[in-house]
Amino acid sequence: MEHIITGYDHLLFLFALLLARQKVKDLIGIVTAFTIAHSITLTLGYLQVITLPSLLVEAVIALSICYVAIENLVRKEVKQRWALTFAFGLIHGLGFAGLLSEMTIPKDHLLVSLLSFNLGIEVVQILLVVLIIPVLRLVQQKDFYSVALKVASSFIVVVGAYWAFERLFL
């Protein structure tokens, strides 16, 4: 739970995904796709079935934030975002695996630890979505929504690009 609350990159990614007008079923699909994808790679990454350099994983996470925000800027309507979210969720799961790998987990508690770590991520993520959606729905009904979407998405692109640069070169 702590990682999501202090994991600004994951929060910004989630916020960027939710910014565009979408149906409730699409929002559920996005959250579900992200959950399934990062659960897969979190487990495989932690078990070292899949290993990628953390520098690469963290940079791609930052670039995924930029991509979603740019999509918000250039597309009038986003469709099938769940598929994109699934693909990026695989990368984000490797980031979660890196964090989990830094913790000491007894082998006899591995399954429970993986499940509880993932459950903590999901609980916070769902709570955030439940809190954000009513506010976004209200803003999406206002005349200034298209300007707010452009400003927020532009800000997200800049932050994501900075993080990608920082992770790759600093």
Secondary structure, DSSP 8 states (H G I E B T S, - for coil): -HHHHH-HHHHHHHHHHHHS---HHHHHHHHHHHHHHHHHHHHHHHTTSS---HHHHHHHHHHHHHHHHHHHHH-SS---HHHHHHHHHHHHHHHHHHHHHTS---GGGHHHHHHHHHHHHHHHHHHHHHHHHHHHHHHHTSTTHHHHHHHHHHHHHHHHHHHHHHHHH-
